[in-house]
């Protein structure tokens, strides 16, 4: 038991940014393998936090249980992930935790339920690795913060975007004060009509499950910005609207398979063409009624499809953020203004970047873990006041979210934890600060006024990030 406790404490130190010689050494030497439980067996859990861990780390870890309220999906997950016959499946978390004492619980359920499984895990003395976002509102966030303190366990948030070499090079340039002291940031993210639309088909299109895309999707972006800016958000004002998707009452209860417009709708998606989607979702609709190919225009959609957020940081940096969900192309642009110059960075902007992947294949390529994509050089532009423009070229591989997926999981499960000057690992405070921007933005849209981050939870913004 002592060795297991040593491992748990070590995971906590990783999340807090501490230097650890080898996070798995005690557990591996004493018990053979790290014992994991996966809660939530949708496509993200099964692939990234399931099959990829089995394929890459089965020498040092093993899944002892899979949990999902849908018995069909959890049975499919056992076969898809390849966990072996000894891994048990459950439809009830409480029953699982009575029968197992895992070293780590991975939570990949719908966003609005993360807090339930995070808190139950902490109550039972188990550290948690949760898929982003940490949770969907300020109240659940406070419950997680209180539970972490009460039970003295830790939560790691799977922010993979930080780990890509391209994002890390931006961090490096800012840390070196290449453009002096940071003053303001402009960040735009475009989702195309394939990837963007997919959120509105799924449970993400209803705020009671996702908290809106200001939480589910933008938490990635806000975490990157908090990390790059190296400060906590202080005040938020936002605007948002739903004007493209949803809003057709006659589409209630309609999905792509049953739609009488599928021959003419440019958004028609044939779920039956995907063996994985069919086996995982269509065959198991009978258990919980979850429809994976819902109509994009059904009236139940109640999230925003265009969003603009203005953030004042505690160090007085100003941020302007825009998220578009039905762009002809998918990519992003960011610009940092400093006292000595400006940094511009971008990925997959067609007129700035020679993109080799079609818009339909772009998201699938990012999710690909096979390592089959070639490295390419991507530019970061540095402009100096009264100086020459410099181009910094960075190795970039599209697969695995730009190389971030592999690096994140290696750091958690495999590598010696050497001093990380970039402070990549994200803990509870990071997860909270990213969703609190989204929460404040949502509240601001609804109230028509700015919202102070410090009014939402007991966390108070700091001019310098606390890690």
Helices and strands as residue ranges (DSSP letters): H 2-15, H 25-31, E 34-39, H 43-46, I 47-51, H 52-57, E 61-67, H 71-81, E 88-90, H 93-99, E 104-107, G 111-113, H 114-123, E 127-130, H 138-151, E 155-157, G 161-163, H 165-175, E 182-192, H 195-201, G 203-205, H 207-210, H 213-216, H 218-229, E 233-241, G 249-251, G 271-273, H 275-280, G 282-284, H 285-288, E 306-313, E 318-327, E 331-338, E 341-347, H 359-367, E 376-384, E 389-396, H 399-402, H 404-413, H 428-447, E 451-452, G 453-455
